Amino acid sequence: MILSVRLKTAFRNMLQRQGLLWLLLLLFSCSRKNDTPVQIASKATLQSRADKGDLLNDVSKAGNTYVFNFETGPLTIPEQEITKVAAEPERWRTTLTFSDGSTLIIPSKGTSLDFIVEDVKLNPSGYNPLAAMVYLRLPALGRVKVTVHGRNGEAGTITHLFQEQMERQSIPVLGLYANYDNKVDLTFTDKDGKERGTTQISIRTAAIPVTDFPILQVIKSDPQKMEPGVNLVSYPGMSEIDVSLPYMLDSQGEIRWLLLLKSSPDLQKLSASIGLKRTKKGSFIAGDQIQQRIVEMDMFGNLLHQWDLQKLGYTFHHEVTEAANGNFLITVTKSAARLKNGQPRVNDHIIELDPAGGTVVKEWDLTTQLDSSRYQKPDGITPPEFSQTPNNWAHNNSIGEIGGNLLATARYQGIFSFTHSGAVRWIISPHKYWSASYQPYLLNPVDKNGQPITDPDVISGDAAAPDFDWPWGPHTPVVLPNNNILVFDNGYNRNWIPNSLRSDNYSRAVEYRIDESKKTVQQVWTYGQALGAEGFAQAVSGVQYLRQTGHILFCPGLGVRTSRGYGGRIVEIDPVTKAVSFEMEITAPSGTAFHRVTRMPLYPDTF
């Protein structure tokens, strides 16, 4: 009985204690609710504007409200929610203090932007002395526009608006002049490129440390009529085995970019043949004839990737280009290829390389597409390096695409197109020496009126018609918007006459119209014959279609007669009026000024 009473007492005490506990919890809960600050909705709204990179232009008061005038429009806040507005225009910010004591910094339109430059590093890679990296901290999210002012006026000014929208940015500054105190504007913009403010820096460069550089001379320049951009000159150096020295020229013939690759541990032996090709992502690719590889580099000359061709069973010959699918098309020699007598075959294969996997996804052997027995014995006059041999019967020198098919040139065989499966579609070449099985693929010439040319000497290539001639040792076939073919006709042994035996030889840019259904080829337009020796290059060289103006860039690069010796010439011409808007001669110590010249924007579109 006593135990029962004790249990009842303990139980009653426990209930009393639990009731007190619940009361304390309830009181504590109410106390926490009362201590919680009142949430100010305007703070979150202002923060959202700042996070989106919306810059505050100014703050004003209208009655009992603050009006925050942002770039995208005003925002009204009740006066009682904000106790203090402190503007700091020198730092491009405004600090707001709210009624609950909290603060918020809003990026705001200010005065000087000098404080955004944290560091400037000239030639960060060590290989591009006319480039710098500028490290910025912007007041808010936004973009940066760089302007390198021309030292001879607006024609030399280079401007680029970068794509990136971050507060911290590393900005490559390209297009600096050598041995000059360059003035560079850094403009802070919104996401659409609308300017917010600008600061200017000076970048001092040294003279270019090259003693054997080609002599550059502008003959004519009309920047208002020229295709925008710079000329990328793929200079091979003093010889074919020297280190390549690519550089870029502006419309005034000033050097605005170059790569001194002899300083690079990765590329100090680069012999790039045709030279640099810009990829879709803005890098450069090139073939290396010394180390037998394909390399990819950035605008500063840093090696990004490399692909060993020798391990795949090939050596690089002339050109690498990026296909529409992102793979690389490469003209090569297959190490295992042999003639029937066991001697090696050279310069007669093309491969498609998958850069992601480093594997060859397709190989084309030109002996299955062209007539390898079509061979002209050396004349004893043409130098051996320019003479056809049984081993070097084709000399493939370019590869590209035409629609869903491939388009190529070979010095000794002409221009030809074939499918991905290797089936020949057509051949543009003098008909002489082709065996019977290839006759169905040879296109027949027609005159300017579309009538068949029946002169056997013209068809065979022994003579030219007034409005038609075949391409001789051609390079760089280009598909035009009208689907015609533009090509550099070197004039190599034109009409079967050795170059050294004629004083009237010439190179030219020529446009051909092809009618596959009729199997005909018509010469539409040509330029270069009147230049004679001042435009004649028996090898290398190229043409380019300039899309903004519709002009043609004609670039003979080897052995061209100049006012100071021999080298190359760059000519921009309107094919309609034949008016020349730019002409420049480059005199090279070796006589080879370049393999190719390409007009392009200095900055890639991806920057």
C-alpha positions in Angstrom: 0.0 0.0 0.0 2.8 2.4 0.9 4.5 1.5 -2.4 1.4 2.3 -4.4 1.1 5.8 -2.7 4.7 6.5 -3.6 4.2 5.6 -7.2 1.2 7.8 -7.5 3.2 10.7 -6.0 6.1 10.2 -8.4 3.8 10.0 -11.4 2.1 13.3 -10.3 5.4 15.1 -9.9 6.6 13.9 -13.3 3.5 15.3 -14.9 4.1 18.6 -13.2 7.7 18.7 -14.4 6.6 17.9 -18.0 4.0 20.6 -17.9 6.6 23.1 -16.8 9.0 21.9 -19.6 6.3 22.4 -22.3 5.6 25.8 -20.9 9.3 26.7 -21.1 9.5 25.4 -24.6 6.5 27.5 -25.6 7.9 30.6 -24.0 11.3 30.1 -25.7 9.6 29.5 -29.1 7.6 32.7 -28.8 10.8 34.5 -27.7 12.7 33.3 -30.9 9.8 34.5 -33.1 9.8 37.9 -31.6 13.7 38.1 -32.0 13.7 37.2 -35.7 14.4 40.4 -37.9 11.7 41.5 -40.2 12.6 40.4 -43.8 13.0 43.4 -46.1 11.7 42.3 -49.6 13.5 45.2 -51.3 16.9 43.8 -50.3 16.4 40.6 -52.2 15.1 42.5 -55.2 18.2 44.8 -55.2 20.5 41.8 -54.7 18.9 40.1 -57.8 19.6 43.1 -59.9 23.2 43.2 -58.8 23.6 39.4 -59.4 22.5 39.8 -63.0 25.1 42.5 -63.7 22.6 45.3 -63.8 24.5 48.5 -63.0 23.0 51.2 -60.9 23.2 54.6 -62.6 21.9 56.8 -59.8 19.6 57.1 -56.8 17.0 59.8 -56.2 14.1 60.5 -53.8 10.5 61.0 -54.8 8.2 61.7 -51.8 8.5 58.8 -49.3 10.4 56.5 -51.7 13.8 56.0 -53.1 14.1 55.5 -56.9 17.0 53.3 -58.0 17.7 53.9 -61.6 19.3 50.8 -63.0 20.4 50.2 -66.6 17.4 48.0 -67.3 14.9 50.4 -65.6 14.0 52.0 -62.3 13.2 50.2 -59.0 11.1 52.0 -56.3 11.8 51.3 -52.6 9.9 52.6 -49.5 12.0 55.2 -47.6 11.4 53.5 -44.2 13.2 50.4 -45.4 16.6 52.1 -46.0 18.4 54.2 -43.4 21.5 55.2 -45.4 22.7 55.4 -49.0 26.5 55.9 -49.4 27.8 56.3 -52.9 31.5 55.6 -53.7 31.8 56.6 -57.4 35.6 56.2 -57.3 35.0 52.5 -56.6 31.9 52.1 -58.8 29.7 51.0 -55.9 26.9 52.2 -53.5 26.5 50.8 -50.0 22.9 50.6 -48.7 22.1 50.2 -45.0 18.6 48.8 -44.3 16.3 49.5 -41.3 17.2 46.1 -39.8 20.9 47.1 -39.7 22.0 44.9 -42.6 24.0 46.3 -45.6 24.2 45.6 -49.3 26.8 46.8 -51.9 25.3 47.6 -55.3 27.7 48.0 -58.3 27.1 51.5 -59.6 28.1 53.9 -62.3 31.2 55.7 -61.2 34.1 57.9 -62.3 37.6 56.5 -63.1 38.1 52.8 -63.9 41.8 52.8 -63.4 41.4 50.5 -60.3 40.1 47.6 -62.4 43.6 46.8 -63.8 45.3 44.4 -61.4 48.3 43.4 -63.5 49.7 43.6 -67.0 52.1 40.9 -68.3 53.8 41.4 -71.7 54.6 38.3 -73.7 53.3 35.8 -71.1 54.3 32.8 -73.2 57.8 34.1 -74.1 57.1 33.6 -77.8 54.8 36.5 -78.8 56.5 39.8 -78.0 53.6 41.8 -79.5 51.0 40.4 -77.1 50.1 40.9 -73.4 47.8 39.5 -70.8 45.9 42.0 -68.7 44.3 40.9 -65.5 41.1 42.8 -64.5 38.6 43.0 -61.7 35.4 44.6 -62.9 32.9 46.4 -60.7 30.2 44.1 -61.8 29.4 41.4 -64.3 30.1 42.6 -67.8 32.3 42.4 -70.9 35.5 44.1 -71.9 36.3 45.8 -75.2 40.0 46.2 -76.0 41.2 49.0 -78.4 44.9 49.1 -79.4 45.3 52.5 -81.0 47.0 52.8 -84.4 50.2 54.8 -84.3 49.5 56.2 -87.8 45.8 56.9 -87.4 42.6 55.0 -87.3 43.6 52.6 -90.1 45.9 50.9 -87.6 43.5 50.8 -84.7 42.4 47.3 -83.6 39.3 46.7 -81.5 37.8 43.6 -80.1 34.8 43.0 -77.8 35.3 39.8 -75.7 32.5 37.3 -75.1 33.1 36.5 -71.4 31.0 38.1 -68.7 32.8 37.8 -65.4 34.0 40.2 -62.7 37.5 38.7 -62.8 38.9 38.4 -66.4 42.2 37.7 -68.0 42.2 39.6 -71.3 44.7 38.9 -74.1 45.8 42.1 -75.8 46.9 41.4 -79.3 48.1 43.7 -82.1 50.8 45.7 -80.3 53.4 47.5 -82.3 57.1 46.6 -81.8 59.4 49.1 -80.2 56.6 51.4 -79.2 54.6 52.8 -76.3 51.2 51.3 -77.2 48.1 53.0 -75.9 45.4 50.5 -75.1 41.8 51.3 -74.0 40.0 48.8 -71.8 36.2 49.5 -72.0 33.8 48.0 -69.5 30.5 47.1 -71.2 27.2 45.5 -70.4 26.3 42.0 -71.8 25.1 43.6 -75.1 28.3 45.6 -75.6 26.9 49.0 -74.4 29.8 51.0 -73.0 29.9 51.9 -69.3 33.3 53.4 -69.0 36.9 53.2 -70.2 40.4 53.3 -68.8 43.7 53.5 -70.7 47.0 51.7 -70.1 50.4 51.9 -71.8 52.3 48.8 -72.9 55.9 49.4 -74.0 57.4 46.8 -76.3 60.9 46.2 -77.5 62.2 45.9 -81.1 61.7 42.5 -82.8 64.9 40.5 -82.2 65.1 39.0 -85.7 68.0 40.0 -88.0 67.1 38.2 -91.2 63.5 39.3 -91.4 61.9 39.8 -94.9 61.7 43.4 -96.2 58.1 44.6 -96.3 56.9 47.3 -98.7 53.4 48.4 -99.3 52.7 49.4 -102.9 49.0 50.4 -102.4 46.6 50.4 -99.5 43.0 51.6 -99.4 41.7 50.4 -96.0 38.2 51.8 -96.7 37.8 49.4 -99.6 39.7 46.4 -98.2 38.4 43.3 -96.5 38.7 43.9 -92.7 41.4 42.0 -90.8 45.1 41.3 -90.8 47.2 39.2 -93.2 48.6 36.0 -91.5 51.8 35.4 -93.4 53.2 31.8 -93.0 56.9 32.5 -93.4 58.9 29.3 -93.3 62.1 31.0 -92.2 65.4 31.0 -94.0 64.8 27.6 -95.6 62.4 24.7 -95.7 64.1 23.2 -92.6 64.3 26.4 -90.7 61.9 27.1 -87.8 58.7 28.7 -89.1 58.1 32.3 -88.2 54.5 33.2 -88.7 53.5 36.9 -88.5 50.5 39.1 -89.1 50.4 42.4 -91.0 47.8 45.2 -90.9 46.5 47.3 -93.8 49.6 49.6 -93.5 52.1 46.7 -93.7 52.9 46.9 -90.0 53.7 43.7 -88.1 51.1 43.3 -85.3 51.7 39.7 -84.2 54.4 37.1 -84.6 55.6 33.9 -83.0 59.3 33.5 -82.2 59.1 29.7 -81.9 62.8 29.2 -81.6 62.3 30.1 -78.0 59.7 27.4 -77.5 61.0 24.1 -76.0 58.0 22.4 -77.7 58.0 24.1 -81.1 61.6 25.2 -81.6 62.0 22.9 -84.6 58.6 23.5 -86.1 58.7 23.4 -89.9 55.1 24.1 -90.7 55.0 23.8 -94.5 51.7 25.5 -95.6 51.6 27.2 -92.2 49.0 27.9 -89.6 45.3 27.2 -90.1 42.7 28.6 -87.6 40.3 26.1 -86.2 36.6 26.7 -85.3 37.5 27.1 -81.6 40.1 29.8 -82.4 43.4 27.9 -82.0 45.9 27.2 -84.8 46.9 23.8 -86.3 49.9 23.1 -88.4 51.9 20.1 -89.7 55.5 19.6 -88.7 57.7 18.2 -91.4 60.7 17.9 -89.1 59.1 16.0 -86.2 56.3 14.4 -88.3 53.4 15.5 -86.3 50.3 17.7 -86.2 50.4 20.5 -83.6 47.8 22.7 -82.1 48.8 26.0 -80.5 47.1 29.1 -79.1 47.5 32.8 -80.1 50.5 33.1 -77.7 52.3 30.2 -79.3 51.7 27.7 -76.4 51.5 24.1 -77.5 48.0 22.8 -76.7 48.0 19.3 -78.4 50.1 17.2 -80.7 49.5 14.1 -82.8 52.4 11.8 -83.8 52.0 10.8 -87.4 55.0 8.5 -87.5 53.4 6.3 -84.9 50.4 6.1 -87.2 52.6 5.1 -90.2 52.8 8.4 -92.0 54.9 11.5 -92.5 53.5 15.0 -93.1 53.8 16.5 -96.5 51.9 19.7 -97.2 48.6 20.6 -95.6 46.3 20.0 -92.7 42.9 21.5 -92.6 39.8 21.1 -90.3 36.9 19.3 -91.9 33.3 20.2 -91.3 32.9 17.3 -88.8 35.9 18.6 -86.7 38.3 15.9 -87.9 41.6 16.8 -89.6 42.3 16.2 -93.3 46.0 15.8 -93.9 48.1 15.3 -97.1 50.8 12.7 -96.2 53.2 10.1 -97.3 52.5 6.6 -96.2 55.7 5.1 -94.9 54.8 1.6 -96.2 53.7 2.7 -99.7 55.9 1.3 -102.5 56.2 1.2 -106.2 56.1 -2.1 -108.0 59.9 -2.1 -108.1 60.0 -1.7 -104.3 61.0 1.9 -104.3 59.0 4.2 -101.8 56.1 6.3 -103.0 55.8 9.8 -101.6 53.2 12.5 -101.4 50.3 10.5 -102.6 48.1 9.7 -99.6 45.4 11.7 -97.7 44.1 10.8 -94.3 41.3 11.8 -92.0 42.4 12.0 -88.4 40.1 12.1 -85.4 41.8 14.6 -83.1 39.8 13.4 -80.0 40.9 9.8 -80.3 44.1 10.4 -82.2 43.1 7.7 -84.7 43.0 7.6 -88.5 39.3 7.1 -89.5 39.9 7.1 -93.3 42.8 6.8 -95.7 42.8 7.6 -99.4 45.6 6.2 -101.7 45.7 8.5 -104.8 46.9 5.6 -106.9 43.3 4.3 -106.8 41.9 7.7 -107.9 44.5 9.2 -110.3 46.7 7.8 -113.1 50.0 7.0 -111.4 51.5 6.1 -114.8 50.9 9.7 -116.0 54.4 10.7 -115.8 56.6 13.2 -117.7 60.3 12.4 -117.6 62.6 15.1 -116.1 63.7 17.6 -118.7 67.2 18.0 -117.3 66.5 21.7 -116.7 64.0 21.9 -114.0 65.6 21.7 -110.5 65.1 18.2 -108.9 63.0 19.6 -106.1 60.5 20.7 -108.7 60.7 17.7 -111.0 58.2 14.9 -111.3 59.6 11.5 -110.6 58.1 8.0 -110.5 58.2 8.2 -106.7 56.7 11.6 -106.5 54.2 11.2 -109.4 51.3 13.2 -107.8 52.7 15.6 -105.2 49.5 16.2 -103.3 49.5 19.8 -102.0 46.0 20.6 -100.7 42.9 19.1 -99.4 39.4 20.5 -98.6 35.7 19.8 -99.0 33.1 20.6 -101.6 29.6 19.8 -100.4 29.7 16.3 -98.9 32.8 15.3 -101.0 36.5 16.1 -101.0 38.4 18.6 -103.2 42.2 18.3 -103.7 45.1 19.4 -105.9 48.2 17.7 -106.9 51.1 19.6 -108.6 51.5 17.1 -111.5 47.9 15.9 -111.9 45.6 18.9 -111.5 42.4 19.5 -109.5 40.1 16.6 -108.6 37.1 15.8 -106.5 36.2 12.4 -104.9 33.7 11.0 -102.5 34.4 9.8 -99.0 34.4 6.2 -100.3 37.1 7.2 -102.7 35.2 7.3 -106.0 36.4 10.0 -108.4 33.8 12.5 -109.5 35.8 14.7 -111.9 39.3 15.9 -112.8 40.4 19.3 -114.2 43.6 18.7 -116.0 45.2 18.9 -119.5 44.1 15.7 -121.2 47.6 14.8 -122.4 49.1 11.6 -121.0 45.9 10.3 -119.2 45.2 6.7 -119.9 41.9 5.6 -121.4 40.3 4.4 -118.1 40.5 8.0 -116.8 39.0 9.8 -119.8 35.4 9.6 -118.4 36.5 11.7 -115.4 38.3 14.5 -117.4 36.2 17.6 -117.8 36.1 19.1 -121.3 36.8 22.8 -121.7 34.1 25.3 -123.0 34.6 28.9 -124.1 33.1 32.0 -122.5 29.9 31.4 -124.4 29.6 27.8 -123.2 30.6 26.3 -126.5 32.9 23.3 -126.7 36.6 24.0 -127.3 37.6 21.6 -130.0 41.2 22.7 -130.6 43.2 19.5 -129.7 46.2 21.6 -128.6 44.1 23.4 -126.0 42.5 20.1 -124.9 45.9 18.5 -124.5 47.4 21.5 -122.8 49.9 22.3 -125.6 48.3 25.7 -126.0 45.9 28.1 -124.3 42.7 29.5 -125.8 42.0 33.2 -125.5 39.5 32.6 -122.8 40.6 29.2 -121.3 43.7 27.6 -119.9 44.2 24.6 -117.6 45.7 25.0 -114.1 49.4 24.1 -113.9 50.8 23.0 -110.6 47.8 24.3 -108.8 47.3 25.1 -105.1 44.5 26.0 -102.7 41.2 25.2 -104.4 38.4 27.2 -102.9 34.7 26.6 -103.2 32.9 29.9 -103.9 29.4 30.8 -102.8 28.1 30.2 -106.4 29.7 26.7 -106.2 32.4 27.6 -108.7 36.1 26.7 -108.0 38.7 29.3 -107.3 42.3 28.1 -107.5 45.9 29.4 -107.5 47.3 28.4 -110.9 51.0 28.4 -110.4 51.9 28.1 -114.1 54.3 25.3 -113.3 55.7 24.3 -116.7 52.7 25.9 -118.4 51.8 24.3 -121.7 54.4 21.6 -121.0 57.2 24.2 -121.4 59.8 24.2 -118.6 59.7 27.4 -116.6 63.4 28.1 -117.2 62.8 28.1 -121.0 60.3 30.8 -121.1 60.4 34.4 -119.9 56.7 35.1 -120.3 55.4 32.6 -117.6 53.0 33.8 -115.0 50.8 32.7 -112.1 47.2 33.6 -111.8 44.0 33.3 -109.7 41.4 31.6 -111.8 37.7 30.8 -111.3 36.2 27.7 -113.0 32.6 26.8 -113.4 31.9 23.0 -113.5 28.9 21.3 -115.1 29.0 17.7 -113.8 26.0 16.6 -115.9 27.7 17.8 -119.1 31.2 17.1 -117.9 32.5 20.5 -118.8 34.7 23.2 -117.3 34.5 26.9 -118.1 37.0 29.6 -117.2 34.9 32.5 -115.7 37.5 35.0 -114.3 41.2 35.2 -114.0 43.9 37.6 -112.7 47.7 37.6 -112.7 48.9 37.2 -116.3 49.7 41.0 -116.6 52.0 40.8 -113.6 54.3 38.4 -115.3 57.5 37.8 -113.3 56.2 40.1 -110.5 53.4 37.6 -109.8 55.0 34.3 -110.9 55.6 31.5 -108.3 56.2 28.0 -109.6 55.4 26.5 -106.2 53.6 27.1 -102.9 51.3 30.2 -102.8 47.5 30.5 -102.6 44.2 32.4 -103.2 41.4 33.3 -100.8 37.8 34.4 -101.2 37.1 37.3 -98.9 33.5 37.0 -97.9 32.6 40.5 -96.6 33.7 42.3 -99.8 33.6 39.5 -102.3 37.3 40.3 -103.2 40.0 37.9 -104.0 43.4 37.6 -102.2 46.1 36.6 -104.7 49.3 35.6 -103.0 52.3 34.2 -105.0 54.9 33.4 -102.4 58.1 32.0 -104.0 60.7 33.5 -106.4 58.4 36.5 -107.2 60.4 39.4 -108.6 60.3 42.4 -106.3 61.9 45.9 -106.3 64.6 44.6 -104.0 65.1 41.0 -105.1 62.8 38.0 -104.9 60.1 36.9 -102.5 56.3 37.2 -102.7 53.4 39.5 -103.3 50.0 40.0 -101.7 47.2 41.5 -103.8 43.6 42.2 -102.9 41.5 42.6 -106.0 37.8 43.2 -106.8 36.9 40.5 -109.4 34.1 42.6 -110.8 36.0 45.9 -111.4 39.6 44.4 -111.2 40.4 47.3 -108.9 43.3 46.6 -106.5 42.7 47.8 -103.0 45.9 46.4 -101.5 49.2 45.4 -102.8 52.4 44.5 -101.0 55.7 43.0 -101.9 57.8 40.9 -99.5 61.5 40.4 -100.3 62.9 37.4 -98.5 66.6 36.5 -98.0 65.9 32.9 -99.3 63.5 34.0 -102.1 60.6 32.3 -100.3 58.4 34.9 -98.7 55.6 32.6 -97.5 53.7 29.4 -98.2 50.3 31.0 -97.7 48.7 34.3 -96.7 45.3 34.3 -95.1 43.2 37.4 -94.3 41.5 37.0 -91.0 40.4 38.9 -87.9 43.2 39.2 -85.4 41.1 37.9 -82.6 39.2 34.6 -83.1 35.4 34.8 -82.9 35.5 32.6 -79.9 37.4 35.2 -77.8 
